[in-house]
Amino acid sequence: MAEELEIEIGPTGQVVVRTIGIKGSKCIDAAEFIARIVGREESRVLTSEYHETDLHVERHQNIHRRH
């Protein structure tokens, strides 16, 4: 899934930023970047993607045989 920022600006000027496909603390970095542009952050809701990691685990198995 691609990483996206969804930015909604309401009629009163309130800005809502949603991160989509950005896992772990990278989503907070992206949202804070937008918050610096628009001013201040009034609230924050962490999604389930925040609690996911973007790690890739590789498993290697060495088999040594005795003759």
N, C-alpha and C positions, 0 to 999 in steps of 0.2 A: 504494500500500500504506500502511496506517495505521502510525503509530509506536507501538510497544508495549514494555513492560518485562515480562519474565517472571521472577518471583521464586519460587525453590524453597527451602524450609527443610527440611533433613534432620533425622533423628531426633537427631543429636548437636548440633543448633543451627547447623550450617554453612549459610550462605546462599549460593545461587548466583543471580546476576543475569544474564539474557540480554537484550540489546537486539535488537529485531526491527524492521526497516524504518527504523532511524535511521542515517543516512549520515554519514560523515566524523567529525570530532571531537565532534559533538553526542552520539554514543553514549557517549563517555568522560565527558562532562559528566553525562549521565543516570546512568551507573553510579557515578560518584563521589558523586552526590547520595544514592543508596541506601547506599553505603559509609559516609557520614557518619552515617546513621541507625543502622545495625546495628553499627558499630564500626570494625573495621579490614579492610583488603583483604589477602588472603593471596596471591592470584595474579590474573593478567589474561591473557586470550587474545583477540587482536583478530581479528574476523571479516573476511570479504571486503567487507562493507558499510562497514567503517571506511575502506577504501581508495577507496570511491566518493565522488563529490561530489554535492551536491544543487543544482548550478548549472543554470540554464536559459540556453541560448545562443540568441540571436536573430541572424539574419543579415538585413541590409538591403543592398540593391543599388541604387545610383543609376545610371541610364543617361542620359547626356547625348548628344544627337544634334546634329550640326552640319548645318546646311542649306546 
